[in-house]
Amino acid sequence: MKTNFRIKLSLPAGTVLPTIVRAELDEALFAGLSALSADGELVAVSETAGLELACQLSGDALTASPQGTDREAALYVLAKDVPLPLDAELSLAVRPRSEAVPVDRRYNPWSELPGVHLDHQEDRERVIVSIEGRLFTRYLYSAGLAKPYYYPLIGPHGKTLIQDGPDDHLHHHGIWWGHDDVNGHKLYHEFRGEGKQVHRTFLTLAGGPVFGQITSLIDWLDEDGNLLLQETRTARVYNLPPESRYTDFSTQLFASSGGVTFGDTKEGGFPFIRVNEQINGHHTGVITAGNGKAGEAEIFGTTAEWVDYSGRLFVRINRDGESPEKEYAEAGIAVFTHPSNEDYASQWFVRDYGPFTPANFHFCGGKTMQAGDSLAMRHRVYVHAGDSAAGNVKERYTEYVSPPAAEVVSS
């Protein structure tokens, strides 16, 4: 069913595809499109060009407070197989929404689910995130954990780019958040008698054809269960292929229960990431940064727009020849820091053995929040095929800071 709305798209030659395009909406336009698509999904179509692009309305922003997710009114478009340059006006139409659901007791229960699907398994205290029917990551928030975290992070060839609980640092969990001195209390390691982070509730939990979003409210508690601070943590996962896939993270810290002092320690990150051992700097990995530096010694403590670990991942054993041969593929993971971040959220802790974070309070001598204060940080995690050049890391960072935009108009 066609609507009376059209969307103007303009993508220059050289745009890395697929990409996500955002159109800002006023509240009246948002309400109108919401009513039209109440029983279906919006798509942008051009019959002459043979295009049909998935669209998704969003009323929930990346940012949030303990009271709820902030408001946005926007339409997101997944520009996948489009000719470049593209300067077109497409009709907005409504298509039937998929009714597929996970099928238990299958090897892949999500194989028939389109878009980004969030399977909230409350009894297991986890959310399974699948993209076009394949596992991408899990949000793990069991009360028995010292901190909620994301693991795995599936990229090229179905391989994870991150690691959970390596034997040298059992407290390193995929993508996690923590600090080892919060008002003198420890919320980083997982030794006996230390504080913990407790997932309280989901402020947003929704999938869709263009992205899925998990916004959670997390309490940071001392070892006696007293509240130190609150955090809202958002992960927005986009419907992109494993060879070139990014996720946006928003971290906001709230001094809801009095002042908070983060001590001067290197043991902390917002978020911290532990890369797959195969691509760390002790194995096949090469660490590069947007400031032109390379390796732990050059990058550690510097300010940079992004940092990337790339190396060779084991893919499979090829048994087609006379003797079995191991096959490898180049892949990597990068983190981008948003230009709105203060320096403390763009100064890098990197180690050859695999952990890195763009936000470590050691480099600013610690951080203090007065009662009622808040801190906000935004980052993007990007997994890709190839090294940083072949994976278009620089170009994807440019897209992050200057994203393509669109305009919705009435016919």
MARGUSE-796480 format. One line per 5 residues: their letters; for each residue z, x, y of C-alpha. Coordinates in steps of 0.1 Angstrom, whole numbers, plus 5000, padded with zeros to 4 digits. Layout:
// residues N
A) Z X Y  ...
//
This chain:
// residues 411
MKTNF) 5000 5000 5000  4989 5014 5033  5012 5012 5064  5004 5011 5101  5016 5047 5105
RIKLS) 4998 5080 5104  5009 5116 5104  4993 5145 5123  4993 5177 5103  4982 5211 5116
LPAGT) 4984 5242 5094  4967 5275 5105  4947 5298 5083  4971 5322 5066  4998 5296 5059
VLPTI) 5016 5304 5026  5012 5274 5003  5029 5253 4992  5049 5247 5023  5073 5220 5037
VRAEL) 5064 5203 5070  5089 5183 5090  5083 5155 5114  5111 5145 5138  5115 5107 5141
DEALF) 5133 5084 5165  5157 5060 5150  5134 5030 5154  5106 5048 5136  5130 5060 5109
AGLSA) 5142 5024 5103  5107 5011 5101  5096 5036 5076  5128 5031 5056  5121 4994 5054
LSADG) 5085 4999 5043  5095 5023 5015  5126 5005 5003  5110 4998 4969  5087 5029 4967
ELVAV) 5079 5064 4979  5059 5074 5010  5028 5095 5006  5003 5109 5032  4967 5102 5022
SETAG) 4933 5111 5033  4906 5094 5012  4878 5114 5028  4895 5148 5021  4909 5137 4988
LELAC) 4945 5144 4998  4977 5127 4987  5009 5145 4998  5044 5136 4988  5067 5126 5016
QLSGD) 5104 5120 5019  5126 5105 5046  5159 5122 5054  5189 5107 5071  5212 5135 5061
ALTAS) 5212 5168 5079  5220 5202 5064  5252 5204 5084  5283 5184 5078  5320 5181 5086
PQGTD) 5349 5170 5064  5343 5135 5076  5307 5134 5064  5272 5147 5065  5256 5149 5100
REAAL) 5228 5126 5109  5191 5135 5111  5160 5113 5112  5130 5131 5098  5101 5129 5075
YVLAK) 5094 5158 5052  5059 5165 5037  5051 5187 5008  5018 5204 5017  5006 5217 4983
DVPLP) 4969 5220 4976  4954 5216 5010  4924 5234 5026  4933 5259 5054  4931 5257 5083
LDAEL) 4941 5221 5082  4940 5199 5113  4941 5163 5101  4956 5128 5107  4966 5112 5074
SLAVR) 4976 5076 5066  5011 5069 5054  5011 5047 5023  5037 5035 4998  5034 5043 4961
PRSEA) 5056 5029 4933  5087 5050 4927  5091 5067 4893  5117 5050 4871  5121 5080 4847
VPVDR) 5156 5091 4837  5170 5120 4817  5167 5115 4780  5197 5129 4761  5195 5150 4730
RYNPW) 5162 5165 4739  5156 5202 4743  5147 5194 4779  5162 5160 4789  5145 5163 4824
SELPG) 5109 5170 4812  5096 5136 4825  5113 5136 4859  5091 5143 4889  5102 5159 4921
VHLDH) 5137 5174 4926  5161 5155 4903  5199 5158 4905  5215 5149 4872  5252 5145 4880
QEDRE) 5272 5148 4848  5306 5138 4860  5323 5143 4826  5311 5179 4826  5318 5184 4863
RVIVS) 5284 5197 4871  5250 5188 4887  5219 5198 4869  5190 5204 4893  5155 5201 4879
IEGRL) 5122 5206 4897  5091 5188 4882  5109 5184 4849  5122 5220 4845  5157 5234 4850
FTRYL) 5162 5252 4883  5200 5256 4888  5233 5240 4881  5261 5233 4906  5293 5239 4886
YSAGL) 5326 5226 4901  5351 5221 4872  5387 5220 4883  5393 5248 4859  5371 5272 4879
AKPYY) 5385 5295 4906  5355 5285 4928  5325 5262 4926  5291 5281 4923  5254 5279 4915
YPLIG) 5239 5293 4883  5212 5301 4871  5184 5303 4897  5151 5300 4877  5120 5318 4891
PHGKT) 5088 5332 4877  5083 5330 4839  5114 5308 4835  5137 5337 4841  5169 5336 4862
LIQDG) 5171 5359 4892  5209 5359 4893  5237 5368 4870  5270 5351 4861  5302 5369 4852
PDDHL) 5289 5404 4845  5313 5426 4825  5319 5449 4855  5328 5421 4879  5338 5389 4861
HHHGI) 5344 5371 4894  5308 5375 4904  5292 5340 4897  5255 5337 4905  5257 5323 4941
WWGHD) 5293 5319 4952  5315 5320 4983  5349 5337 4988  5371 5360 5008  5400 5382 4996
DVNGH) 5422 5379 5026  5426 5344 5041  5459 5343 5060  5470 5370 5036  5460 5350 5005
KLYHE) 5434 5360 4980  5404 5337 4973  5378 5361 4959  5389 5377 4927  5403 5356 4899
FRGEG) 5435 5373 4889  5466 5353 4880  5486 5340 4910  5457 5338 4934  5443 5310 4955
KQVHR) 5413 5289 4946  5386 5267 4960  5386 5231 4949  5356 5208 4950  5369 5175 4965
TFLTL) 5338 5152 4968  5301 5150 4974  5291 5141 5010  5254 5139 5000  5240 5139 4965
AGGPV) 5203 5128 4964  5170 5139 4950  5135 5131 4959  5098 5140 4957  5101 5168 4984
FGQIT) 5137 5180 4981  5171 5174 4967  5204 5179 4986  5239 5187 4975  5265 5186 5002
SLIDW) 5301 5191 4990  5335 5192 5006  5356 5221 4993  5393 5228 5000  5404 5265 5001
LDEDG) 5440 5265 4987  5466 5293 4985  5483 5301 4952  5509 5273 4957  5482 5247 4964
NLLLQ) 5486 5246 5002  5455 5239 5023  5442 5270 5041  5408 5256 5054  5381 5232 5045
ETRTA) 5344 5240 5039  5313 5219 5038  5286 5235 5017  5250 5223 5015  5222 5234 4992
RVYNL) 5188 5218 4999  5164 5225 4970  5127 5221 4978  5100 5210 4953  5082 5244 4952
PPESR) 5068 5263 4922  5089 5290 4905  5066 5318 4918  5074 5309 4954  5105 5288 4957
YTDFS) 5132 5285 4984  5165 5268 4989  5183 5263 5022  5221 5268 5024  5244 5257 5052
TQLFA) 5281 5269 5052  5306 5255 5076  5343 5265 5077  5369 5243 5094  5404 5253 5104
SSGGV) 5417 5218 5095  5453 5229 5087  5461 5254 5114  5448 5288 5124  5428 5309 5099
TFGDT) 5425 5347 5099  5400 5363 5076  5412 5399 5071  5391 5430 5074  5379 5434 5038
KEGGF) 5346 5440 5021  5356 5416 4994  5339 5385 5006  5306 5367 5013  5292 5334 5026
PFIRV) 5274 5333 5002  5276 5362 4978  5248 5367 4953  5248 5388 4921  5212 5396 4911
NEQIN) 5199 5398 4875  5209 5432 4862  5173 5440 4854  5162 5440 4890  5193 5458 4905
GHHTG) 5190 5492 4921  5203 5510 4890  5175 5497 4869  5140 5487 4881  5150 5471 4914
VITAG) 5139 5481 4949  5160 5469 4978  5141 5463 5011  5151 5448 5044  5134 5431 5073
NGKAG) 5145 5459 5097  5124 5484 5077  5152 5501 5059  5154 5505 5021  5181 5510 4995
EAEIF) 5219 5506 4996  5226 5537 5017  5202 5526 5045  5208 5489 5046  5246 5486 5041
GTTAE) 5263 5474 5073  5230 5469 5092  5218 5438 5109  5185 5425 5095  5166 5392 5092
WVDYS) 5163 5394 5054  5170 5415 5024  5151 5415 4991  5158 5428 4956  5126 5431 4935
GRLFV) 5120 5446 4901  5107 5441 4866  5120 5413 4844  5116 5412 4807  5094 5382 4798
RINRD) 5087 5382 4761  5077 5403 4731  5040 5402 4724  5035 5403 4686  4997 5397 4687
GESPE) 4988 5434 4683  4995 5459 4655  5030 5465 4667  5053 5443 4689  5053 5452 4726
KEYAE) 5077 5442 4754  5061 5424 4783  5075 5426 4818  5067 5409 4852  5076 5418 4887
AGIAV) 5098 5393 4905  5124 5392 4932  5150 5373 4952  5154 5375 4990  5180 5360 5014
FTHPS) 5169 5350 5050  5194 5347 5078  5188 5320 5104  5182 5332 5140  5209 5307 5152
NEDYA) 5235 5327 5132  5259 5351 5150  5259 5387 5140  5287 5383 5115  5263 5361 5095
SQWFV) 5234 5386 5096  5251 5419 5088  5245 5430 5052  5267 5440 5023  5244 5454 4996
RDYGP) 5251 5474 4965  5226 5490 4941  5245 5475 4911  5235 5440 4923  5258 5421 4947
FTPAN) 5247 5413 4982  5256 5390 5011  5244 5385 5046  5278 5374 5059  5307 5398 5053
FHFCG) 5336 5398 5078  5344 5435 5072  5316 5445 5096  5331 5425 5125  5367 5437 5118
GKTMQ) 5377 5403 5104  5374 5369 5119  5400 5345 5134  5397 5307 5139  5422 5288 5160
AGDSL) 5434 5254 5147  5405 5229 5150  5378 5256 5152  5348 5258 5130  5322 5284 5120
AMRHR) 5287 5277 5109  5261 5298 5090  5226 5290 5077  5206 5310 5051  5176 5306 5029
VYVHA) 5174 5320 4993  5138 5327 4982  5127 5336 4947  5092 5349 4942  5067 5366 4919
GDSAA) 5058 5403 4927  5076 5427 4950  5085 5418 4986  5049 5423 4998  5031 5405 4970
GNVKE) 5058 5378 4972  5051 5372 5009  5087 5377 5019  5079 5386 5055  5056 5356 5058
RYTEY) 5081 5332 5042  5107 5344 5067  5084 5337 5096  5080 5302 5081  5118 5298 5080
VSPPA) 5123 5306 5117  5091 5289 5129  5086 5260 5104  5054 5239 5106  5059 5206 5123
AEVVS) 5041 5173 5122  5041 5141 5142  5042 5105 5130  5023 5079 5151  5015 5042 5149
S) 4979 5033 5141
//
